[in-house]
Amino acid sequence: MTTAPVALRAAIHHALIADGGLVAALGGARVYDEPPRDVAFPYVTLGEARITDASADDAPLQEHQLTLHAWSRQGGHKEAHVITGALLQALDDAPLEPAGHRLVNLRFALADIRREADGRTYHALVRFRAVTEPLS
């Protein structure tokens, strides 16, 4: 059986590479777990995850805090903001179907957009909160 974090991450990746708005903003389906060595900007990476037990009344629930990273070098914050908006459109309350699990909810939690130390790369950190339960 696939664990909830693995199944949820796979469902999110699939949803992102299938989302026309995000693919247009990125100039292709550039969503990676680990980006290629010579990756073209802009792109999105699947980042950190925190999983906690949220069980209640004998229901085995897991809460997932998921981080996505968007990377841009398009001069200024605009592209990073556009990509962030596309991530929200693609995932906030999306009806994903992680293998072997039911997605109770998936909600946007936080976005932080900043210029990196190199002075030309913009980094958007976008967090979502999800709750899953195993299928019976």
N, C-alpha and C positions, 0 to 999 in steps of 0.2 A: 504494500500500500504506500502511496506517495504521501509524504508528510505535508501538512498544510503550508508551511513556509515555501517549500519547493514548488508545490502546485500553484500557490498564489503568485509567486514570482514568474512562473511560466505563463500564467494567464495574463498577467500585466504586460509582459514582453510581447505576447501575441497581439493583445489589444493595441499596443503602441505602434507596432510595425504595420498594423492593418488600418490605422487611423489616417484618413486622407489629409486632415488639417495639419497633423503633426508631421507627416511625411513631406508635405509641401513646405512647411516651415524649416525643415531640416535639409531639404533638397534631396531626399531619399530616405529609405528606411534605416537610418543610422542610429540604431538603439542597440547598445551593447552591454553585456555583463562585464566584459573586459575589452576595451577598445583595441583595434589593431595598432601595430607599432606606428604606422604612418597615416593615422586616421585624418580624414578631411573634416574641417569645421564647417558648420556646427554639428554637434552630436549630443546624444543623451546616454548616460550610463546608469545602470541599476546599482544603487549604492547600499548603504547600511540597512540593516533590519534589526528590530528589537521585538521579541515575541514574549508575551506574558500570558499567564493563565488568567482567564476572565470567566471561569466556570461559575455558574450559579444554578441553584435548584437542580442539581444533578445533570445539567446540560454542559458537556465538555466544550467550552468556547476558548478560542485563543484570540488575543488582541495583537495586531501586527502594526508596528510603526515602521513605515517604509520610506526610504529616502531615494529620490531620483536626482541626478545631477545633469544640468544642461550646460554645455560649453560653447562659447561663441567668440569669434574674433572679428566681428563685423563692425567694429568701430562704434563705440557707444553702447548704452544699455538696451537699445530698442530691440535688437534681435533676441536677446536673452529674455526680455519681457514677452515677446511674441511666442517664443517656445514655451515659456511658463504657462501662458494662457492656453496654448494647444494641449499641454499636459493636463491642465485642469479640465478642459473640455472632453478629453479622451477618457479620463479616469474618475472624476468626481461622481459618485453614485452610479458607476458603470455596472451593468449586470453581468459581471464576469462569472465563469464557471470553472473554478479550480478543480482539477481531477480529484475525485474522492471526497470533496468537501463542498459545503454550501457557504457562499459569501453572504453573511448577514448584512454587512454594509461596507462601503468604501468611501471615505470622505477626505477632502482636502483639509490639511491642518496648518501648514505654514509654507511660506516662500521667502527666501532670502537671496537677493541678487546683488552681486558685488564684483568689483574689478579685482583681479588677482594681482599679485606682486610684480608680475612681468609688465604690467601697465597696458597690455593689449588684449588679454583674455578676460572675458566676462563669464562668471560662474553663477548659475542659478541653482540653489539647493531647494528642492520642493519635497515636502513631506506629506504623506497620506497616512490615515489611520484606517485599518480594516479589522473586521471581526469575522472569524470563520468557525464553522463547526463541522465535524465529520458527518458524511452521509450515513444514514442508518441502513 
